[in-house]
Amino acid sequence: MTSAEWDIPLKLQPDPDDYPFDLERMLQAVVGLKTAVPSDAFTANSLGTERAGSGVVIRADGLVLTIGYLIMEAETVWLISADGRATPGHALAYDQETGFGLVQPLGRLALPALELGKSGRLRVGDAAIMASHGGRRHAVETKVIGRQQFAGHWEYLLEEAIFTAPAHPFWGGAGLISPEGKLLGIGSLILQQGDRSGRRLDRNMVVPIDLLPPILDDLLSYGRVDRPPRPWLGMYAMESEDAIVVGGLAEGGPADRAGVQTGDRILAVGNSEVTDLGGLWRMVWATGTAGAEVTLRLVRDEEMVTITARSADRASLLRSPRMH
């Protein structure tokens, strides 16, 4: 089911009378995003060749902010306005550390732009709107239920992500908007968590907007942030009970080539013991820049194994955006 075929229940939608601005017009700044990725692209198997989500217009020239996995290696990009107009776009930039992506429209969008807010001022319990493409019927009134570290299995870490509930079912690239109409973050994931009574609580993980201003000029100028790339292993790790376990490997990636295997338990990076997923990624990145050697101490079939992998720059494996 696509977002166009399904509406947020009316009782969860924001009421225009509750906001000191034109809610309907403001929500026009959230556009649909459809991308096509070549079948031989590095991320084609993991993220698919056809991707869809949302993005938010953040400048008068139509610049769109989205979540980067929607546009990573995209060969074609289309931006869909609330009235159904489709405008071609160019995947301008992607930042692996934050997860943000930028799209430049290749035509005039003629849509309002959202001003960037201050996500650092958000507190647990604060109200907000989570909006995907499609106006009010695809927006949900939500609340901040947490601000804490988020570690992703794909070598990703946010020191303080925003978590909201009720969750938006079409979260990818959706805008988290303050009651004053300012952009506070971009939707990245939906997570499930059970409570003590066995009920499931869905929540969205949102990338805070405060991470954008320090890197925006670099993204606009170079397509990526002008800093040395982090070491990347191509290793998907997860927390399992009291252990950090290798759940998968990027085929041909540094960890795969070095002999790391799915199911290995990760005890340490060098001489530093690994106790959680966030700590694992910090230790890998602390070895230097891309190309640094990373030594992993593992347990495999109840035996200790030490493997040294030469890391890589993940961006070197990705297709560059096609110029139009």
C-alpha positions as CSV (number, residue, x, y, z in Angstrom):
1,M,0.0,0.0,0.0
2,T,1.3,3.4,-0.9
3,S,0.8,6.7,1.0
4,A,-1.5,7.8,-1.8
5,E,-3.9,5.0,-1.0
6,W,-4.1,5.5,2.7
7,D,-4.9,8.3,5.1
8,I,-3.9,9.0,8.7
9,P,-7.0,8.6,10.9
10,L,-8.8,11.9,11.2
11,K,-8.4,12.0,15.0
12,L,-4.6,11.8,14.6
13,Q,-4.4,14.5,11.9
14,P,-3.4,18.1,12.9
15,D,-6.4,20.5,13.2
16,P,-5.8,23.7,11.3
17,D,-7.5,25.7,14.0
18,D,-4.8,24.7,16.5
19,Y,-2.0,26.4,14.6
20,P,-1.1,30.1,14.2
21,F,-0.3,29.7,10.5
22,D,-1.8,28.4,7.3
23,L,-1.4,24.7,8.0
24,E,-2.5,23.5,4.6
25,R,0.0,25.8,2.8
26,M,2.8,24.9,5.2
27,L,2.3,21.2,4.5
28,Q,2.7,21.9,0.7
29,A,6.5,22.2,1.5
30,V,6.6,18.4,2.0
31,V,6.9,16.8,-1.4
32,G,6.8,13.3,-2.6
33,L,10.1,11.7,-3.8
34,K,10.5,8.8,-6.2
35,T,13.8,7.5,-7.4
36,A,15.2,4.8,-9.6
37,V,18.5,3.1,-9.0
38,P,20.4,0.9,-11.5
39,S,20.2,-2.8,-10.7
40,D,23.9,-3.1,-10.5
41,A,24.3,-0.3,-8.0
42,F,26.0,-1.2,-4.7
43,T,22.9,-0.5,-2.7
44,A,20.4,-2.1,-5.1
45,N,20.0,-5.3,-3.2
46,S,19.8,-3.8,0.3
47,L,17.6,-0.7,-0.5
48,G,15.9,-1.7,-3.8
49,T,16.0,-0.1,-7.2
50,E,12.7,1.8,-6.8
51,R,12.4,4.0,-3.7
52,A,9.7,6.3,-2.6
53,G,9.3,8.7,0.3
54,S,9.2,12.4,1.1
55,G,11.3,15.5,1.3
56,V,11.0,19.0,2.6
57,V,11.6,22.2,0.6
58,I,14.0,24.3,2.8
59,R,14.9,27.2,0.5
60,A,13.2,29.6,-1.9
61,D,15.0,28.0,-4.8
62,G,13.3,24.7,-4.1
63,L,16.2,22.8,-2.5
64,V,14.7,19.7,-0.9
65,L,16.1,18.0,2.2
66,T,15.4,14.3,2.6
67,I,16.8,11.1,4.1
68,G,19.8,10.0,2.1
69,Y,18.9,6.3,1.5
70,L,16.1,7.5,-0.8
71,I,18.5,9.1,-3.2
72,M,21.7,7.1,-2.7
73,E,23.0,6.1,-6.2
74,A,19.7,7.4,-7.8
75,E,19.8,7.6,-11.6
76,T,16.5,9.5,-11.8
77,V,14.7,11.5,-9.2
78,W,11.1,12.9,-9.3
79,L,9.6,15.4,-6.9
80,I,5.8,15.2,-6.6
81,S,3.9,18.3,-5.3
82,A,0.6,18.2,-3.4
83,D,-1.3,18.9,-6.6
84,G,0.3,16.0,-8.4
85,R,2.8,17.9,-10.5
86,A,6.0,15.9,-11.1
87,T,9.3,17.8,-11.4
88,P,12.6,16.1,-12.2
89,G,15.4,16.5,-9.6
90,H,19.1,15.9,-9.2
91,A,20.5,14.0,-6.3
92,L,22.8,16.7,-5.2
93,A,24.4,15.5,-2.0
94,Y,24.4,12.7,0.7
95,D,26.1,12.7,4.1
96,Q,26.8,9.3,5.5
97,E,27.3,10.5,9.1
98,T,24.0,12.3,9.6
99,G,22.0,10.5,6.9
100,F,20.7,13.7,5.3
101,G,20.3,14.0,1.5
102,L,19.7,17.0,-0.7
103,V,17.8,17.2,-4.0
104,Q,17.9,20.1,-6.4
105,P,14.8,20.4,-8.5
106,L,15.4,20.8,-12.3
107,G,12.3,22.9,-12.7
108,R,10.3,25.5,-10.8
109,L,8.5,24.0,-7.8
110,A,6.7,27.2,-6.7
111,L,6.2,25.8,-3.2
112,P,6.7,27.3,0.2
113,A,9.9,26.6,2.1
114,L,10.1,25.6,5.7
115,E,12.4,27.6,8.0
116,L,14.8,25.5,10.0
117,G,14.0,25.3,13.7
118,K,16.1,24.5,16.7
119,S,15.8,20.8,17.4
120,G,18.1,21.2,20.4
121,R,15.3,23.0,22.3
122,L,13.0,20.0,22.0
123,R,12.1,18.3,25.3
124,V,10.4,15.0,26.0
125,G,6.7,15.6,25.9
126,D,6.8,18.4,23.3
127,A,4.2,18.3,20.6
128,A,5.0,18.3,16.9
129,I,3.7,17.3,13.5
130,M,5.1,14.5,11.4
131,A,4.2,15.0,7.8
132,S,4.8,13.0,4.7
133,H,3.8,14.0,1.2
134,G,0.0,14.5,0.7
135,G,-1.0,17.3,3.0
136,R,-2.9,17.1,6.2
137,R,-4.4,13.7,5.5
138,H,-0.8,12.3,5.5
139,A,0.3,14.2,8.7
140,V,0.1,13.0,12.3
141,E,0.2,15.0,15.5
142,T,2.9,13.4,17.6
143,K,5.0,13.9,20.7
144,V,8.7,13.6,21.5
145,I,9.1,10.5,23.6
146,G,12.9,10.3,23.7
147,R,16.2,12.0,22.9
148,Q,19.0,9.5,23.0
149,Q,21.7,7.7,21.2
150,F,20.8,5.6,18.2
151,A,23.2,3.0,16.8
152,G,22.3,1.4,13.4
153,H,23.6,-2.0,12.3
154,W,24.9,-0.5,9.1
155,E,27.8,1.4,10.8
156,Y,25.7,4.4,11.7
157,L,25.5,6.4,14.9
158,L,23.6,9.5,16.1
159,E,24.7,10.7,19.5
160,E,21.2,12.1,20.2
161,A,18.4,11.1,17.9
162,I,14.8,12.2,18.3
163,F,12.1,9.6,18.9
164,T,8.4,10.3,18.4
165,A,5.1,8.6,18.9
166,P,2.5,7.9,17.6
167,A,4.6,6.8,14.7
168,H,4.0,7.9,11.1
169,P,3.6,4.8,8.8
170,F,5.3,6.6,5.8
171,W,8.3,8.0,7.7
172,G,11.1,8.0,5.1
173,G,12.0,11.7,4.5
174,A,9.0,13.0,6.4
175,G,9.3,16.3,8.1
176,L,9.1,16.8,11.9
177,I,7.5,20.2,12.2
178,S,7.1,22.4,15.3
179,P,3.8,24.0,16.4
180,E,5.3,27.2,15.1
181,G,5.8,25.7,11.6
182,K,9.5,25.2,11.6
183,L,11.4,22.1,10.5
184,L,12.9,20.1,13.4
185,G,14.1,17.0,11.7
186,I,13.8,14.4,9.0
187,G,12.2,11.0,9.5
188,S,14.5,8.0,9.1
189,L,13.0,4.9,10.6
190,I,10.1,3.2,12.4
191,L,11.0,1.1,15.4
192,Q,8.9,-1.4,17.3
193,Q,9.1,-1.8,21.1
194,G,7.0,-3.8,23.4
195,D,5.7,-2.5,26.7
196,R,5.4,-4.5,30.0
197,S,1.8,-5.6,29.1
198,G,2.9,-7.0,25.7
199,R,1.5,-4.3,23.6
200,R,3.7,-3.0,20.7
201,L,4.7,0.6,20.6
202,D,5.7,2.0,17.2
203,R,7.9,5.1,17.2
204,N,9.8,7.1,14.6
205,M,13.5,7.9,14.7
206,V,14.1,11.4,13.4
207,V,17.5,12.9,12.4
208,P,17.7,16.3,14.3
209,I,17.8,19.4,12.0
210,D,20.5,21.0,14.1
211,L,23.0,18.6,12.4
212,L,22.3,20.3,9.0
213,P,23.6,23.9,9.3
214,P,27.2,23.0,10.1
215,I,27.5,20.8,6.9
216,L,25.1,22.5,4.5
217,D,27.6,24.6,2.7
218,D,29.9,21.6,2.1
219,L,27.0,19.5,0.8
220,L,26.0,22.3,-1.6
221,S,29.6,22.8,-2.8
222,Y,31.0,19.3,-2.9
223,G,28.1,16.9,-2.7
224,R,29.6,15.5,0.6
225,V,31.1,17.0,3.7
226,D,34.7,18.1,3.2
227,R,36.4,15.9,5.9
228,P,38.4,12.7,5.8
229,P,36.0,9.7,5.4
230,R,35.5,7.3,8.3
231,P,36.8,3.8,8.1
232,W,34.1,1.4,6.8
233,L,34.1,-2.4,7.2
234,G,30.9,-3.4,5.4
235,M,29.9,-5.3,8.5
236,Y,26.3,-5.4,9.8
237,A,26.3,-5.9,13.6
238,M,23.5,-6.1,16.2
239,E,23.0,-6.4,19.9
240,S,21.9,-9.9,20.8
241,E,21.3,-10.5,24.5
242,D,24.7,-9.7,26.1
243,A,26.7,-9.9,22.9
244,I,27.5,-7.9,19.7
245,V,27.0,-10.3,16.8
246,V,27.8,-10.0,13.1
247,G,24.4,-10.3,11.4
248,G,25.6,-9.9,7.8
249,L,28.4,-8.7,5.5
250,A,28.6,-6.5,2.4
251,E,29.7,-8.9,-0.3
252,G,33.3,-8.0,-1.2
253,G,33.6,-5.4,1.6
254,P,36.6,-5.1,3.9
255,A,35.2,-7.4,6.6
256,D,34.1,-10.0,4.1
257,R,37.5,-10.0,2.4
258,A,39.3,-10.3,5.7
259,G,37.4,-13.4,6.7
260,V,34.8,-12.1,9.2
261,Q,31.8,-14.4,9.2
262,T,28.1,-14.0,9.9
263,G,27.5,-15.2,13.5
264,D,30.8,-14.1,14.8
265,R,30.6,-12.4,18.3
266,I,32.7,-9.2,18.5
267,L,34.6,-9.0,21.7
268,A,37.0,-6.1,21.1
269,V,38.4,-3.6,18.6
270,G,42.2,-3.8,19.1
271,N,42.6,-3.9,22.9
272,S,39.3,-2.1,23.7
273,E,36.4,-4.3,24.8
274,V,33.1,-3.8,22.9
275,T,30.1,-3.5,25.2
276,D,27.5,-2.0,23.0
277,L,26.8,-1.2,19.3
278,G,27.5,2.5,19.6
279,G,30.8,1.8,21.3
280,L,31.7,-0.6,18.4
281,W,31.3,2.0,15.8
282,R,33.2,4.6,17.8
283,M,36.1,2.3,18.2
284,V,36.2,1.4,14.5
285,W,36.2,5.1,13.6
286,A,38.8,5.9,16.2
287,T,41.4,3.8,14.2
288,G,41.9,6.7,11.8
289,T,40.5,7.5,8.4
290,A,39.3,5.2,5.6
291,G,42.1,2.8,4.7
292,A,43.1,2.3,8.3
293,E,43.6,-1.3,9.6
294,V,41.0,-2.4,12.1
295,T,41.8,-5.4,14.3
296,L,38.7,-7.3,15.6
297,R,38.8,-9.9,18.3
298,L,36.0,-12.4,17.7
299,V,34.5,-15.6,19.1
300,R,33.6,-18.2,16.5
301,D,32.4,-21.7,17.4
302,E,33.6,-21.1,21.0
303,E,37.1,-20.3,19.8
304,M,38.9,-16.9,19.8
305,V,39.7,-15.4,16.4
306,T,41.7,-12.3,15.6
307,I,41.2,-10.7,12.2
308,T,42.6,-7.5,10.8
309,A,40.7,-5.8,8.0
310,R,41.8,-2.8,5.9
311,S,38.9,-0.4,6.0
312,A,37.6,1.5,3.0
313,D,35.7,4.7,2.1
314,R,32.1,3.5,1.6
315,A,31.5,6.4,-0.8
316,S,34.1,5.0,-3.2
317,L,31.7,2.0,-3.9
318,L,28.7,4.1,-4.6
319,R,27.6,5.4,-8.0
320,S,27.9,9.2,-8.3
321,P,24.7,11.0,-9.1
322,R,24.0,11.3,-12.9
323,M,24.3,14.8,-14.1
324,H,21.3,16.1,-16.1
